[in-house]
């Protein structure tokens, strides 16, 4: 049985707006979402199941009025469903374990990053700052979630300090991600800088 589950207790803790969006497939008004302009490094999880959905390193400004991402952290945690409501054919995005309505995905994202735009409601997300990720994962999930820390990129033999032992990464978990699959979100990192400063950081729904 998956550790990410939809429970009556979790549903009861949702705000009226979260319930309307996640459980009734609603849409928040453009430009009103609490996480629209959030630029802190971390991950976005399902407020119902807690499963990791998107990473700050894949968030970008689409000027659509909703938080936008180029890809999910773990494709298996996101389901895509054909949606013909409102007389328009779209692709709805729902969380795999929580079955929460998240938003829609469109083929008009940055071409150099896959070409997709996951247009997601803030009400369908809970943000976990990177500094809090290890503590939360340790308290709520199994020990196997502690992934190996990210290694620095190989450098040229002519680079200063070549051959020196890499320094331990700073921050929670020594630069490692503690949710399965999340290490992919930091794949552009050199093991020392937070994702926010790594390369690539960054009808609607």
GULUM-939152 format. One record per residue: residue number from 1; x, y, z of N, C-alpha, C, O, CB in turn. Coordinates in Angstrom, 1 decimal. Glycine has a CB too. Layout:
% residues N
> nudo  nx  ny  nz  cax  cay  caz  cx  cy  cz  ox  oy  oz  cbx  cby  cbz
> NUM  X  Y  Z  X  Y  Z  X  Y  Z  X  Y  Z  X  Y  Z
...
***
This chain:
% residues 205
> nudo  nx  ny  nz  cax  cay  caz  cx  cy  cz  ox  oy  oz  cbx  cby  cbz
> 1  0.8  -1.2  0.0  0.0  0.0  0.0  0.9  1.2  0.0  1.8  1.3  0.7  -0.9  0.0  1.2
> 2  0.5  2.2  -0.8  1.3  3.4  -0.9  1.2  4.2  0.4  0.1  4.2  1.0  0.8  4.3  -2.1
> 3  2.3  4.9  0.7  2.2  5.8  1.9  1.5  7.1  1.6  1.1  7.8  2.5  3.7  6.1  2.4
> 4  1.2  7.4  0.3  0.5  8.6  -0.1  -1.0  8.2  -0.3  -1.3  7.4  -1.2  1.1  9.2  -1.4
> 5  -1.8  8.7  0.6  -3.2  8.3  0.6  -4.2  9.4  0.8  -3.8  10.5  1.3  -3.5  7.2  1.6
> 6  -5.4  9.2  0.2  -6.5  10.2  0.4  -7.3  9.7  1.6  -7.9  8.6  1.5  -7.3  10.3  -0.9
> 7  -7.4  10.5  2.6  -8.1  10.1  3.8  -9.2  11.1  4.2  -9.0  12.3  3.9  -7.1  9.8  5.0
> 8  -10.2  10.7  4.9  -11.2  11.6  5.4  -10.6  12.7  6.3  -11.1  13.9  6.3  -12.4  10.9  6.1
> 9  -9.6  12.3  7.1  -9.0  13.3  8.0  -8.3  14.4  7.2  -8.4  15.6  7.5  -8.0  12.6  8.9
> 10  -7.6  14.0  6.1  -6.9  15.0  5.3  -7.9  15.9  4.6  -7.7  17.1  4.4  -6.0  14.3  4.2
> 11  -9.0  15.4  4.1  -10.0  16.2  3.4  -10.6  17.2  4.4  -10.9  18.3  4.0  -11.2  15.3  2.8
> 12  -10.8  16.7  5.6  -11.4  17.6  6.6  -10.6  18.8  7.0  -11.1  19.8  7.4  -11.7  16.8  7.9
> 13  -9.2  18.7  6.7  -8.3  19.8  7.1  -8.2  20.8  5.9  -7.6  21.9  6.1  -6.9  19.2  7.4
> 14  -8.8  20.6  4.8  -8.7  21.5  3.7  -9.5  22.8  3.9  -10.6  22.7  4.6  -9.2  20.8  2.4
> 15  -9.1  23.9  3.4  -9.9  25.1  3.5  -11.0  25.0  2.5  -11.0  24.1  1.6  -9.0  26.4  3.1
> 16  -12.0  25.8  2.6  -13.1  25.7  1.6  -12.7  25.9  0.2  -13.2  25.2  -0.7  -14.1  26.8  1.9
> 17  -11.7  26.8  -0.1  -11.2  26.9  -1.4  -10.4  25.7  -1.9  -10.5  25.3  -3.0  -10.3  28.2  -1.5
> 18  -9.6  25.1  -1.0  -8.9  23.9  -1.4  -9.8  22.8  -1.7  -9.6  22.0  -2.6  -7.9  23.5  -0.3
> 19  -10.9  22.6  -0.9  -11.9  21.6  -1.1  -12.6  21.8  -2.5  -12.7  20.9  -3.3  -12.9  21.6  0.0
> 20  -13.0  23.1  -2.8  -13.6  23.4  -4.0  -12.8  23.0  -5.2  -13.3  22.4  -6.2  -14.0  24.8  -4.1
> 21  -11.5  23.3  -5.1  -10.6  23.1  -6.3  -10.2  21.7  -6.4  -10.3  21.1  -7.5  -9.4  24.0  -6.2
> 22  -9.7  21.1  -5.3  -9.2  19.7  -5.4  -10.3  18.6  -5.5  -10.1  17.6  -6.2  -8.3  19.4  -4.2
> 23  -11.4  18.8  -4.8  -12.4  17.8  -4.7  -13.5  18.0  -5.7  -14.2  17.0  -6.1  -13.0  17.7  -3.3
> 24  -13.7  19.2  -6.1  -14.8  19.5  -7.0  -14.4  20.0  -8.4  -15.1  20.6  -9.2  -15.8  20.6  -6.4
> 25  -13.1  19.9  -8.7  -12.5  20.3  -9.9  -12.7  21.7  -10.2  -13.0  22.1  -11.4  -13.0  19.4  -11.1
> 26  -12.6  22.6  -9.2  -12.8  24.0  -9.4  -11.5  24.7  -9.9  -10.5  24.0  -10.1  -13.2  24.7  -8.1
> 27  -11.6  26.0  -10.2  -10.4  26.8  -10.6  -10.4  28.1  -9.9  -11.4  28.8  -9.8  -10.5  27.0  -12.2
> 28  -9.3  28.4  -9.3  -9.1  29.7  -8.6  -9.0  30.8  -9.6  -8.6  30.6  -10.8  -7.9  29.7  -7.7
> 29  -9.4  32.0  -9.3  -9.3  33.1  -10.2  -7.9  33.4  -10.5  -7.0  33.3  -9.7  -10.0  34.4  -9.5
> 30  -7.7  33.7  -11.8  -6.3  34.0  -12.3  -5.7  35.2  -11.4  -6.4  36.2  -11.2  -6.3  34.4  -13.7
> 31  -4.4  35.0  -11.1  -3.7  36.1  -10.4  -3.9  36.1  -8.9  -3.4  37.0  -8.2  -4.0  37.4  -11.0
> 32  -4.7  35.2  -8.3  -5.1  35.2  -6.9  -4.4  34.2  -6.1  -4.4  34.2  -4.8  -6.6  35.1  -6.7
> 33  -3.8  33.2  -6.7  -3.2  32.1  -6.0  -2.0  32.5  -5.0  -1.2  33.3  -5.4  -2.7  31.0  -6.9
> 34  -2.0  31.9  -3.8  -1.0  32.3  -2.9  0.4  31.9  -3.3  1.4  32.5  -2.8  -1.3  31.6  -1.5
> 35  0.6  30.9  -4.2  1.9  30.4  -4.6  2.3  30.9  -6.0  3.3  30.5  -6.5  1.9  28.9  -4.5
> 36  1.5  31.8  -6.6  1.8  32.2  -7.9  3.2  32.8  -8.0  3.9  32.5  -9.0  0.7  33.2  -8.3
> 37  3.5  33.7  -7.1  4.8  34.4  -7.2  5.9  33.8  -6.2  6.9  34.5  -6.0  4.6  35.9  -6.9
> 38  5.6  32.7  -5.7  6.6  32.1  -4.8  7.9  31.7  -5.5  7.8  31.0  -6.5  6.0  30.9  -4.1
> 39  9.0  32.1  -5.1  10.3  31.8  -5.7  11.3  31.1  -4.8  12.4  30.9  -5.2  10.9  33.1  -6.2
> 40  10.8  30.7  -3.6  11.7  30.0  -2.7  12.0  28.6  -3.2  11.2  27.9  -3.9  11.0  29.9  -1.3
> 41  13.2  28.0  -2.9  13.5  26.7  -3.3  12.8  25.7  -2.4  12.7  25.9  -1.2  15.1  26.4  -3.2
> 42  12.3  24.6  -3.1  11.6  23.6  -2.3  10.7  22.8  -3.3  11.0  22.8  -4.5  10.7  24.2  -1.2
> 43  9.8  22.1  -2.7  8.9  21.3  -3.6  7.4  21.6  -3.3  7.1  22.1  -2.2  9.2  19.8  -3.4
> 44  6.6  21.2  -4.2  5.1  21.4  -4.0  4.5  20.0  -4.0  4.7  19.2  -4.9  4.5  22.3  -5.2
> 45  3.7  19.8  -2.9  3.1  18.5  -2.7  1.6  18.6  -2.7  1.0  19.7  -2.6  3.6  17.9  -1.4
> 46  0.9  17.4  -2.8  -0.5  17.4  -2.8  -1.0  17.7  -1.4  -0.5  17.0  -0.4  -1.1  16.0  -3.3
> 47  -1.9  18.6  -1.1  -2.3  19.0  0.2  -3.2  17.8  0.9  -3.4  17.8  2.1  -3.2  20.2  0.2
> 48  -3.6  16.9  0.1  -4.4  15.8  0.6  -3.5  14.6  0.9  -3.5  14.1  2.0  -5.5  15.4  -0.4
> 49  -2.7  14.1  -0.1  -1.9  12.9  0.1  -0.5  13.2  0.5  0.1  12.3  1.1  -1.9  12.1  -1.1
> 50  0.0  14.3  0.3  1.4  14.7  0.6  2.4  14.2  -0.5  3.6  14.4  -0.3  1.8  14.0  1.9
> 51  1.9  13.6  -1.6  2.8  13.1  -2.6  3.5  14.3  -3.3  2.8  15.3  -3.6  2.1  12.2  -3.6
> 52  4.8  14.2  -3.6  5.5  15.3  -4.2  5.1  15.4  -5.7  5.0  14.4  -6.4  7.0  15.0  -4.2
> 53  4.8  16.6  -6.1  4.3  16.9  -7.5  5.2  17.7  -8.3  5.6  17.3  -9.4  3.0  17.6  -7.4
> 54  5.7  18.9  -7.9  6.5  19.8  -8.7  7.6  20.3  -7.8  7.5  20.4  -6.6  5.6  20.9  -9.3
> 55  8.7  20.7  -8.5  9.8  21.3  -7.9  10.0  22.8  -8.3  9.6  23.2  -9.3  11.1  20.6  -8.2
> 56  10.6  23.6  -7.3  10.8  25.0  -7.6  11.7  25.2  -8.8  11.6  26.2  -9.5  11.4  25.7  -6.4
> 57  12.6  24.3  -9.1  13.5  24.4  -10.2  12.8  24.2  -11.5  13.4  24.6  -12.6  14.6  23.3  -10.1
> 58  11.6  23.7  -11.5  10.8  23.6  -12.8  9.7  24.6  -12.9  8.9  24.5  -13.8  10.3  22.2  -12.9
> 59  9.6  25.5  -11.9  8.6  26.6  -11.9  9.1  27.8  -12.8  10.3  28.1  -12.7  8.2  27.0  -10.5
> 60  8.2  28.4  -13.5  8.6  29.5  -14.3  7.4  30.5  -14.5  6.3  30.1  -14.2  9.1  29.1  -15.7
> 61  7.7  31.7  -14.9  6.7  32.7  -15.0  6.1  32.6  -16.4  6.8  32.9  -17.4  7.3  34.1  -14.8
> 62  4.9  32.2  -16.5  4.2  32.0  -17.8  3.3  33.2  -18.1  2.8  33.3  -19.3  3.4  30.7  -17.8
> 63  3.1  34.1  -17.1  2.2  35.2  -17.3  0.7  34.8  -17.6  0.0  35.5  -18.2  2.7  36.1  -18.4
> 64  0.4  33.6  -17.1  -1.0  33.1  -17.3  -1.9  33.4  -16.1  -3.1  33.4  -16.3  -0.9  31.6  -17.5
> 65  -1.3  33.7  -15.0  -2.1  33.9  -13.8  -2.2  32.8  -12.8  -2.8  32.9  -11.8  -3.5  34.3  -14.2
> 66  -1.6  31.7  -13.2  -1.5  30.5  -12.4  0.0  30.0  -12.3  0.7  30.2  -13.2  -2.4  29.4  -12.9
> 67  0.3  29.3  -11.2  1.7  28.8  -11.1  1.9  27.8  -12.3  1.0  27.0  -12.6  1.9  28.0  -9.7
> 68  3.1  27.9  -12.9  3.3  27.1  -14.1  4.6  26.3  -13.9  5.6  26.8  -13.3  3.4  27.9  -15.3
> 69  4.7  25.1  -14.3  5.8  24.2  -14.2  6.1  23.5  -15.6  5.1  23.3  -16.3  5.6  23.1  -13.1
> 70  7.3  23.2  -15.8  7.7  22.5  -17.1  7.5  21.0  -17.0  7.3  20.4  -18.1  9.1  22.8  -17.5
> 71  7.5  20.4  -15.8  7.3  19.0  -15.7  7.1  18.6  -14.2  7.4  19.4  -13.3  8.6  18.2  -16.2
> 72  6.5  17.4  -14.0  6.3  17.0  -12.6  7.6  16.4  -12.1  8.5  16.0  -12.8  5.2  16.0  -12.5
> 73  7.8  16.3  -10.7  9.0  15.7  -10.2  9.0  14.2  -10.5  10.0  13.7  -11.0  8.9  15.8  -8.6
> 74  7.9  13.5  -10.4  7.8  12.1  -10.7  6.5  11.9  -11.5  5.4  12.0  -11.0  7.7  11.3  -9.3
> 75  6.7  11.6  -12.8  5.5  11.4  -13.7  4.5  10.4  -13.1  3.3  10.6  -13.4  6.0  10.9  -15.0
> 76  4.9  9.4  -12.4  3.9  8.5  -11.8  3.0  9.1  -10.8  2.0  8.5  -10.5  4.7  7.3  -11.2
> 77  3.3  10.3  -10.3  2.5  10.9  -9.3  1.4  11.8  -9.9  0.6  12.4  -9.2  3.3  11.7  -8.3
> 78  1.5  12.0  -11.2  0.5  12.9  -11.9  -0.2  12.1  -13.0  0.4  11.5  -13.9  1.3  14.1  -12.5
> 79  -1.5  12.2  -13.0  -2.3  11.5  -14.0  -2.9  12.6  -15.0  -3.3  13.7  -14.6  -3.5  10.7  -13.4
> 80  -2.9  12.3  -16.3  -3.4  13.2  -17.3  -4.6  12.6  -17.9  -4.6  11.4  -18.3  -2.3  13.5  -18.4
> 81  -5.7  13.4  -17.9  -7.0  12.9  -18.3  -7.6  13.8  -19.4  -7.6  15.1  -19.2  -8.0  12.7  -17.1
> 82  -8.2  13.3  -20.4  -8.9  14.1  -21.4  -10.1  14.8  -20.8  -10.9  14.2  -20.1  -9.3  13.3  -22.7
> 83  -10.2  16.1  -21.0  -11.2  16.9  -20.4  -11.9  17.7  -21.5  -11.3  18.6  -22.2  -10.7  17.9  -19.3
> 84  -13.2  17.5  -21.7  -14.0  18.2  -22.8  -15.0  19.1  -22.2  -15.9  19.5  -22.9  -14.7  17.2  -23.7
> 85  -14.9  19.5  -20.9  -15.8  20.4  -20.3  -15.7  21.8  -20.9  -14.6  22.1  -21.5  -15.6  20.5  -18.8
> 86  -16.7  22.6  -20.9  -16.8  23.9  -21.4  -16.6  23.9  -23.0  -16.3  25.0  -23.6  -15.6  24.8  -20.8
> 87  -16.8  22.7  -23.6  -16.8  22.7  -25.0  -15.4  22.8  -25.6  -15.2  23.0  -26.8  -17.6  23.7  -25.6
> 88  -14.4  22.6  -24.8  -13.0  22.7  -25.3  -12.2  21.4  -24.8  -12.3  21.0  -23.7  -12.3  24.0  -24.7
> 89  -11.5  20.8  -25.8  -10.7  19.7  -25.4  -9.4  20.1  -24.8  -8.5  20.7  -25.4  -10.4  18.8  -26.7
> 90  -9.2  19.6  -23.5  -8.0  19.9  -22.8  -7.5  18.7  -22.1  -8.2  17.6  -22.1  -8.3  21.1  -21.7
> 91  -6.4  18.8  -21.4  -5.8  17.7  -20.7  -5.8  18.0  -19.2  -5.0  18.9  -18.8  -4.4  17.2  -21.2
> 92  -6.6  17.4  -18.4  -6.7  17.7  -17.0  -5.5  17.0  -16.3  -5.1  15.9  -16.7  -8.0  17.2  -16.4
> 93  -5.0  17.5  -15.2  -3.9  17.0  -14.4  -4.5  16.7  -13.0  -5.0  17.6  -12.4  -2.7  17.9  -14.4
> 94  -4.3  15.4  -12.6  -4.8  15.1  -11.2  -3.6  14.3  -10.5  -2.8  13.7  -11.2  -6.1  14.2  -11.3
> 95  -3.6  14.4  -9.2  -2.6  13.6  -8.5  -3.0  12.2  -8.5  -4.1  11.8  -8.4  -2.4  14.2  -7.0
> 96  -2.0  11.3  -8.6  -2.2  9.9  -8.7  -2.8  9.2  -7.5  -3.7  8.4  -7.6  -0.9  9.2  -9.1
> 97  -2.3  9.6  -6.3  -2.7  8.9  -5.1  -3.8  9.7  -4.4  -4.7  9.1  -3.8  -1.6  8.8  -4.1
> 98  -3.7  11.0  -4.4  -4.8  11.8  -3.7  -6.0  12.1  -4.6  -7.0  12.5  -4.0  -4.2  13.2  -3.3
> 99  -5.9  11.8  -5.9  -6.9  12.1  -6.8  -7.4  13.5  -6.7  -8.6  13.8  -6.9  -8.1  11.1  -6.6
> 100  -6.5  14.4  -6.5  -6.9  15.9  -6.4  -6.8  16.5  -7.8  -5.9  16.2  -8.5  -6.0  16.6  -5.4
> 101  -7.8  17.3  -8.1  -7.7  18.1  -9.3  -6.6  19.1  -9.1  -6.6  19.9  -8.2  -9.1  18.8  -9.7
> 102  -5.6  19.2  -10.0  -4.5  20.1  -9.9  -4.6  21.2  -10.9  -4.4  22.4  -10.5  -3.2  19.4  -10.2
> 103  -5.0  20.9  -12.2  -5.1  22.0  -13.2  -5.1  21.3  -14.5  -5.8  20.3  -14.7  -3.9  23.0  -13.1
> 104  -4.4  21.9  -15.5  -4.3  21.3  -16.9  -2.9  21.5  -17.4  -2.1  22.3  -16.9  -5.3  22.1  -17.8
> 105  -2.6  20.7  -18.4  -1.3  20.8  -19.0  -1.5  21.2  -20.5  -2.4  20.7  -21.2  -0.5  19.5  -18.9
> 106  -0.7  22.2  -21.0  -0.8  22.7  -22.3  0.6  22.6  -23.0  1.6  22.6  -22.4  -1.2  24.2  -22.3
> 107  0.5  22.5  -24.4  1.8  22.3  -25.2  2.4  23.6  -25.6  2.9  23.8  -26.7  1.5  21.5  -26.4
> 108  2.3  24.6  -24.7  2.9  26.0  -25.0  3.9  26.4  -24.0  4.1  27.6  -23.8  1.8  27.0  -25.1
> 109  4.6  25.5  -23.4  5.7  25.8  -22.5  7.0  26.1  -23.2  7.0  26.1  -24.4  5.9  24.7  -21.5
> 110  8.0  26.4  -22.4  9.3  26.7  -23.0  9.9  25.6  -23.8  10.0  24.4  -23.3  10.4  27.0  -21.9
> 111  10.1  25.8  -25.1  10.6  24.8  -26.0  11.9  24.1  -25.5  12.1  22.9  -25.7  10.8  25.3  -27.4
> 112  12.8  24.9  -24.9  14.1  24.4  -24.5  14.0  23.6  -23.3  15.0  23.0  -22.8  15.1  25.5  -24.4
> 113  12.8  23.5  -22.7  12.6  22.7  -21.5  11.5  21.7  -21.6  10.8  21.3  -20.6  12.3  23.6  -20.3
> 114  11.2  21.3  -22.8  10.2  20.2  -23.1  9.0  20.7  -23.8  8.2  19.8  -24.3  9.9  19.6  -21.8
> 115  8.7  22.0  -23.7  7.5  22.5  -24.4  6.2  22.3  -23.7  5.1  22.6  -24.3  7.4  21.8  -25.7
> 116  6.2  21.9  -22.5  4.9  21.8  -21.8  4.7  22.8  -20.7  5.7  23.3  -20.1  4.8  20.4  -21.1
> 117  3.5  23.2  -20.4  3.2  24.1  -19.3  2.1  23.4  -18.4  0.9  23.3  -18.8  2.6  25.5  -19.9
> 118  2.5  23.0  -17.3  1.6  22.5  -16.3  1.0  23.7  -15.5  1.7  24.3  -14.7  2.3  21.5  -15.3
> 119  -0.2  24.0  -15.8  -0.9  25.2  -15.3  -1.7  24.7  -14.1  -2.7  24.1  -14.2  -1.9  25.9  -16.3
> 120  -1.2  25.0  -12.9  -1.7  24.4  -11.6  -2.3  25.5  -10.7  -1.7  26.6  -10.5  -0.5  23.7  -10.9
> 121  -3.3  25.1  -10.0  -3.9  26.0  -9.0  -3.1  26.0  -7.7  -2.6  24.9  -7.3  -5.4  25.5  -8.7
> 122  -2.9  27.1  -7.1  -2.2  27.2  -5.8  -2.9  26.4  -4.8  -2.3  25.8  -3.9  -2.1  28.7  -5.4
> 123  -4.3  26.4  -4.8  -5.1  25.7  -3.9  -4.9  24.2  -3.9  -5.2  23.5  -3.0  -6.6  26.0  -4.1
> 124  -4.3  23.7  -5.0  -4.0  22.3  -5.2  -2.6  21.9  -4.7  -2.2  20.7  -4.9  -4.2  21.8  -6.6
> 125  -1.9  22.8  -4.2  -0.5  22.6  -3.8  -0.2  23.0  -2.3  -0.9  23.9  -1.8  0.4  23.4  -4.7
> 126  0.7  22.3  -1.7  1.2  22.8  -0.4  2.7  22.9  -0.6  3.4  21.9  -1.1  0.9  21.8  0.7
> 127  3.3  24.0  -0.3  4.7  24.2  -0.5  5.5  23.8  0.7  5.2  24.2  1.8  5.0  25.7  -0.8
> 128  6.6  23.0  0.4  7.5  22.6  1.5  8.9  23.2  1.2  9.5  22.8  0.2  7.6  21.0  1.6
> 129  9.3  24.2  2.0  10.6  24.8  1.7  11.7  23.8  1.8  11.6  22.8  2.5  10.9  26.0  2.7
> 130  12.8  24.0  1.0  13.9  23.0  1.0  14.4  22.8  2.4  14.8  21.7  2.7  15.0  23.5  0.0
> 131  14.6  23.8  3.2  15.1  23.7  4.5  14.3  22.8  5.4  14.8  22.3  6.4  15.3  25.1  5.1
> 132  13.0  22.6  5.1  12.1  21.8  5.9  11.9  20.4  5.4  11.2  19.6  6.0  10.8  22.5  6.1
> 133  12.4  20.2  4.2  12.1  18.9  3.6  12.6  17.7  4.3  11.8  16.7  4.5  12.7  18.9  2.2
> 134  13.8  17.7  4.8  14.3  16.5  5.6  13.5  16.2  6.8  13.2  15.1  7.1  15.8  16.6  5.9
> 135  13.2  17.3  7.6  12.5  17.1  8.9  11.1  16.6  8.6  10.7  15.7  9.3  12.4  18.5  9.6
> 136  10.4  17.1  7.6  9.1  16.6  7.3  9.1  15.2  6.8  8.2  14.4  7.2  8.4  17.5  6.3
> 137  10.0  14.9  5.9  10.0  13.5  5.4  10.4  12.5  6.5  9.8  11.4  6.5  11.0  13.4  4.2
> 138  11.3  12.9  7.4  11.7  12.0  8.4  10.5  11.7  9.4  10.4  10.6  9.9  12.9  12.5  9.2
> 139  9.7  12.7  9.6  8.6  12.6  10.6  7.4  11.9  10.0  6.7  11.2  10.7  8.2  14.0  11.0
> 140  7.3  11.9  8.7  6.1  11.3  8.1  6.3  10.1  7.2  5.3  9.5  6.8  5.4  12.4  7.3
> 141  7.5  9.8  6.8  7.7  8.7  5.9  8.8  7.8  6.3  9.4  8.0  7.4  8.0  9.3  4.5
> 142  9.2  6.9  5.5  10.2  5.8  5.8  11.6  6.3  5.6  11.8  7.2  4.9  9.9  4.6  5.1
> 143  12.6  5.6  6.3  14.0  6.0  6.2  14.5  5.9  4.8  15.5  6.5  4.4  14.8  5.1  7.1
> 144  13.9  5.1  3.9  14.4  4.9  2.6  14.4  6.1  1.7  15.0  6.1  0.6  13.7  3.8  1.9
> 145  13.7  7.2  2.2  13.6  8.4  1.4  14.8  9.2  1.4  14.9  10.2  0.6  12.4  9.2  1.9
> 146  15.8  8.9  2.2  17.0  9.7  2.2  17.9  9.3  1.1  18.6  8.3  1.1  17.8  9.5  3.6
> 147  17.9  10.1  0.0  18.6  9.8  -1.2  20.1  10.2  -1.0  20.4  11.1  -0.2  18.0  10.5  -2.4
> 148  21.0  9.6  -1.8  22.4  10.0  -1.8  22.5  11.5  -2.2  21.7  12.0  -3.0  23.3  9.2  -2.8
> 149  23.4  12.2  -1.6  23.5  13.6  -1.9  24.1  13.8  -3.3  24.8  12.9  -3.8  24.4  14.4  -0.9
> 150  23.7  14.9  -4.0  24.1  15.1  -5.3  25.6  15.4  -5.4  26.1  16.2  -4.7  23.3  16.3  -5.9
> 151  26.2  14.8  -6.4  27.7  15.0  -6.6  27.9  16.2  -7.5  27.1  16.4  -8.4  28.3  13.8  -7.1
> 152  29.0  16.9  -7.3  29.3  18.0  -8.2  29.6  17.5  -9.6  30.0  16.4  -9.8  30.6  18.8  -7.7
> 153  29.4  18.4  -10.6  29.7  18.0  -11.9  31.2  17.8  -12.1  32.0  18.5  -11.5  29.1  19.1  -12.9
> 154  31.6  16.9  -13.0  33.0  16.7  -13.3  33.6  18.0  -13.9  32.9  18.7  -14.6  33.2  15.5  -14.3
> 155  34.8  18.3  -13.5  35.5  19.5  -14.0  36.7  19.1  -14.8  37.3  18.0  -14.7  35.9  20.4  -12.8
> 156  37.1  20.0  -15.6  38.3  19.8  -16.4  39.5  19.7  -15.5  39.6  20.3  -14.4  38.5  21.0  -17.4
> 157  40.5  18.9  -16.0  41.8  18.8  -15.2  42.5  20.1  -15.1  43.4  20.3  -14.2  42.7  17.8  -15.9
> 158  42.2  21.0  -16.0  42.8  22.3  -15.9  42.1  23.3  -14.9  42.6  24.4  -14.7  42.9  23.0  -17.3
> 159  41.0  22.9  -14.4  40.2  23.8  -13.5  40.9  23.9  -12.2  41.5  22.9  -11.7  38.8  23.3  -13.3
> 160  40.9  25.1  -11.5  41.5  25.3  -10.2  40.9  24.3  -9.2  39.7  24.1  -9.1  41.3  26.7  -9.7
> 161  41.8  23.7  -8.4  41.3  22.8  -7.4  40.9  21.4  -7.9  40.3  20.6  -7.2  40.2  23.4  -6.7
> 162  41.3  21.0  -9.2  40.9  19.7  -9.7  41.5  18.6  -8.8  42.7  18.7  -8.4  41.4  19.6  -11.2
> 163  40.8  17.6  -8.5  41.3  16.5  -7.7  41.0  16.7  -6.2  41.2  15.8  -5.5  42.7  16.3  -7.9
> 164  40.6  17.9  -5.8  40.4  18.1  -4.4  39.1  17.4  -4.0  38.2  17.3  -4.8  40.3  19.7  -4.1
> 165  39.0  17.0  -2.8  37.8  16.3  -2.3  36.6  17.3  -2.2  36.8  18.4  -1.6  38.1  15.7  -0.9
> 166  35.5  16.9  -2.8  34.3  17.8  -2.8  33.9  18.2  -1.3  33.9  17.3  -0.5  33.1  17.2  -3.5
> 167  33.5  19.4  -1.1  33.0  19.8  0.2  31.6  19.3  0.4  30.8  19.2  -0.6  33.1  21.3  0.4
> 168  31.2  19.0  1.6  29.8  18.6  1.9  28.9  19.7  1.5  29.1  20.9  1.9  29.7  18.2  3.4
> 169  27.8  19.4  0.8  26.8  20.4  0.5  26.2  21.0  1.7  26.0  20.3  2.7  25.8  19.8  -0.5
> 170  25.8  22.3  1.6  25.2  22.9  2.7  23.7  22.7  2.6  23.1  22.4  1.5  25.5  24.4  2.8
> 171  22.9  23.0  3.7  21.5  23.0  3.7  21.0  21.7  4.2  21.8  20.8  4.5  21.0  23.2  2.3
> 172  19.6  21.6  4.2  19.0  20.4  4.7  19.4  19.1  3.9  19.4  19.2  2.7  17.5  20.5  4.7
> 173  19.8  18.1  4.6  20.2  16.8  4.0  21.5  16.9  3.2  21.8  16.0  2.4  19.1  16.4  3.1
> 174  22.3  17.9  3.5  23.6  18.0  2.8  23.4  18.2  1.3  24.2  17.8  0.5  24.4  16.8  3.0
> 175  22.3  18.9  0.9  22.0  19.1  -0.6  21.3  17.9  -1.2  21.0  18.0  -2.4  23.3  19.2  -1.3
> 176  20.9  16.9  -0.4  20.2  15.8  -1.0  18.7  16.0  -0.8  18.2  16.7  0.0  20.6  14.5  -0.3
> 177  18.0  15.4  -1.7  16.5  15.4  -1.6  16.1  14.2  -0.9  16.7  13.1  -1.0  15.8  15.5  -3.0
> 178  15.0  14.3  0.0  14.6  13.2  0.8  13.3  12.5  0.4  12.8  11.6  1.1  14.5  13.6  2.2
> 179  12.7  13.0  -0.7  11.6  12.3  -1.3  12.0  11.5  -2.5  12.8  12.0  -3.2  10.4  13.3  -1.6
> 180  11.4  10.3  -2.7  11.8  9.5  -3.9  11.5  10.2  -5.2  10.4  10.8  -5.3  11.2  8.1  -3.9
> 181  12.4  10.2  -6.1  12.2  10.9  -7.4  12.6  12.4  -7.3  12.8  13.0  -8.4  10.8  10.8  -7.7
> 182  12.7  13.0  -6.2  13.0  14.4  -6.1  14.4  14.7  -6.5  14.7  15.9  -6.9  12.7  14.9  -4.7
> 183  15.3  13.8  -6.4  16.7  14.1  -6.8  16.7  14.5  -8.3  17.6  15.2  -8.7  17.6  12.8  -6.6
> 184  15.7  14.1  -9.1  15.7  14.6  -10.5  15.4  16.1  -10.5  15.9  16.7  -11.4  14.6  13.8  -11.2
> 185  14.7  16.6  -9.6  14.4  18.0  -9.6  15.6  18.8  -9.4  15.7  20.0  -9.8  13.4  18.3  -8.5
> 186  16.7  18.3  -8.7  17.9  19.0  -8.5  19.0  18.6  -9.4  20.1  18.9  -9.2  18.4  18.8  -7.0
> 187  18.6  17.9  -10.5  19.6  17.4  -11.4  20.5  18.5  -12.1  21.6  18.2  -12.6  19.0  16.6  -12.5
> 188  20.0  19.7  -12.1  20.8  20.8  -12.7  21.8  21.4  -11.7  22.5  22.3  -12.0  20.0  21.9  -13.2
> 189  21.8  20.9  -10.4  22.6  21.5  -9.4  24.0  20.9  -9.3  24.2  19.8  -9.8  21.9  21.3  -8.0
> 190  24.9  21.6  -8.8  26.3  21.1  -8.7  26.5  20.5  -7.3  27.7  20.2  -6.9  27.3  22.2  -9.0
> 191  25.5  20.4  -6.5  25.6  19.8  -5.1  25.9  20.8  -4.1  25.9  20.5  -2.9  26.7  18.8  -5.1
> 192  26.2  22.1  -4.4  26.5  23.1  -3.4  25.5  24.3  -3.4  25.2  24.8  -2.4  27.9  23.7  -3.7
> 193  24.9  24.6  -4.6  24.0  25.7  -4.7  22.6  25.3  -4.6  22.3  24.2  -5.1  24.2  26.5  -6.0
> 194  21.7  26.0  -4.0  20.3  25.6  -3.9  19.7  25.7  -5.3  20.2  26.5  -6.2  19.5  26.5  -3.0
> 195  18.6  25.0  -5.6  18.0  24.9  -6.9  17.7  26.3  -7.5  17.7  26.5  -8.7  16.8  24.1  -6.9
> 196  17.3  27.2  -6.6  16.9  28.5  -7.1  18.0  29.3  -7.9  17.6  30.1  -8.7  16.5  29.4  -5.9
> 197  19.2  28.9  -7.7  20.3  29.6  -8.4  21.0  28.6  -9.4  22.1  29.0  -9.9  21.3  30.2  -7.5
> 198  20.5  27.4  -9.6  21.1  26.5  -10.5  20.5  26.7  -11.9  19.5  27.4  -12.0  20.8  25.0  -10.1
> 199  21.2  26.2  -12.9  20.7  26.4  -14.3  19.3  25.9  -14.4  19.0  24.8  -14.0  21.6  25.7  -15.3
> 200  18.4  26.6  -15.0  17.0  26.2  -15.2  16.1  26.5  -14.1  14.9  26.1  -14.2  17.0  24.8  -15.5
> 201  16.6  27.2  -13.0  15.7  27.4  -11.9  14.6  28.4  -12.3  14.6  29.1  -13.3  16.5  28.0  -10.7
> 202  14.0  28.4  -11.8  13.1  29.3  -12.3  11.8  29.5  -11.6  11.0  30.4  -12.0  12.8  29.0  -13.5
> 203  -7.9  28.7  -23.3  -8.5  28.7  -22.0  -7.5  28.1  -21.1  -7.1  27.0  -21.3  -9.8  28.0  -21.9
> 204  -7.1  28.8  -20.0  -6.2  28.4  -18.9  -6.9  27.4  -18.1  -8.0  26.9  -18.4  -5.6  29.6  -18.1
> 205  -6.3  27.1  -16.9  -7.0  26.2  -16.0  -8.3  26.8  -15.6  -9.0  26.2  -14.9  -6.1  25.8  -14.8
***
